[in-house]
Amino acid sequence: MPKKRTDEEILQELEEKIEKMKARKQQVEARKKEKERKERTRRLIQVGAIFEKYFEIQSEKEAEKVAKALQAYIGKNKEKILHHDVVVKQKKTVATEVAVSEE
């Protein structure tokens, strides 16, 4: 016949399980945080590469000037820019649909 566990033993086992679950939770959170950090780093590198390519930027100071100028321009013309992008996309979609239907 199995030995009956005391309340103290049950509590001790539960405490151990809680500690293991806390450690596991920390591991998962750390892995998630590292993944997010790597994704952000990759995104920053890609954006920096685009700036360097299209604006021939060689320094942080130049990048900062271009970014501020773009921010000022976009801030004033955001509605126009967004509207223009939507119109251009719609025209491309219609042109593609027409080209497909003509075939």
PAFI-601705 format. One record per residue (C-alpha): y, x, z; residue number from 0. Coordinates in steps of 0.02 Angstrom, whole numbers, plus 32768, in hexadecimal, padded with zeros to 4 digits. Each point is the difference from the previous one (the first is absolute). Layout:
BEGIN
north east up i
Y X Z NUM
...
//
This chain:
BEGIN
north east up i
8000 8000 8000 0
80AB 8047 7FD0 1
8072 803A 8088 2
8092 7F8A 801D 3
80A9 8055 7FE8 4
8084 7FF4 8084 5
80AE 7FBF 7FDE 6
8041 80B1 8018 7
7F8D 8042 7F78 8
8033 7F75 7F89 9
80B8 8023 8021 10
7FE4 80BB 7FE4 11
7FAB 7FDE 7F58 12
808D 7F8C 7FCB 13
8082 8083 802F 14
7FA4 8081 7F96 15
7FFA 7F88 7F6D 16
80BA 7FDD 8013 17
8027 80BA 7FFF 18
7F96 801A 7F64 19
8056 7F70 7FA8 20
80AB 8045 802F 21
7FD1 80A9 7FB9 22
7FC0 7FAF 7F61 23
80A0 7F9A 7FF0 24
8068 809E 800F 25
7F98 8054 7F79 26
8018 7F6E 7F89 27
80BB 7FF7 8024 28
8011 80BC 7FE4 29
7FA2 7FF6 7F5B 30
806E 7F6E 7FC7 31
809F 805C 8031 32
7FC8 809D 7FA4 33
7FD8 7F9B 7F63 34
80AC 7FAE 8005 35
8053 80AA 8019 36
7FA3 804A 7F6B 37
802E 7F6A 7F93 38
80B8 8013 8030 39
7FFC 80BB 7FDD 40
7FB3 7FE1 7F55 41
8082 7F7C 7FD9 42
808F 8073 8034 43
7FBD 808B 7F93 44
7FF1 7F8B 7F6B 45
80B0 7FBD 8016 46
8044 80B0 8014 47
7FA6 8036 7F61 48
804C 7F6F 7FA0 49
80AE 802D 803E 50
7FE6 80B5 7FD1 51
7FBC 7FD3 7F54 52
8083 7F82 7FCA 53
8099 8048 8056 54
7FD0 80B9 7FFA 55
8022 800D 80B9 56
7FE5 80A9 804F 57
8039 7FE7 80B3 58
8001 7F81 808C 59
80BD 7FFA 7FF8 60
7FFB 7FCD 7F48 61
7F7B 7F7E 8023 62
8069 7FB8 808D 63
8098 7FF1 7F8D 64
7F9D 7FA9 7F77 65
7FAC 7F8C 807D 66
80A7 7FCF 804D 67
804D 7FE2 7F54 68
7F6B 7F94 7FCD 69
8008 7FA1 80A3 70
80B9 7FDC 7FE7 71
7FE2 7FCA 7F4C 72
7F69 7F95 8025 73
8055 7FB4 8098 74
808E 7FBF 7F92 75
7F93 7FD0 7F6C 76
7F5C 7FCE 8052 77
7FFF 7F4F 7FBD 78
8028 803D 7F4F 79
7F7B 8087 8006 80
7F7A 7F8C 8044 81
802F 7F79 7F80 82
7FFB 8081 7F74 83
7F53 803D 8036 84
7FBD 7F4E 8001 85
804A 7FDB 7F54 86
7FBB 80A1 7FB5 87
7F52 7FDE 8048 88
8003 7F4F 7FBE 89
8033 803C 7F52 90
7F74 8081 7FFF 91
7F82 7F7C 8037 92
8038 7F88 7F78 93
7FFD 808A 7F7D 94
7F50 8030 8034 95
7FC6 7F4B 7FFA 96
804C 7FE9 7F53 97
7FAE 80A1 7FC1 98
7F57 7FC8 8042 99
800F 7F51 7FB6 100
8030 8046 7F55 101
7F60 8066 7FF9 102
//
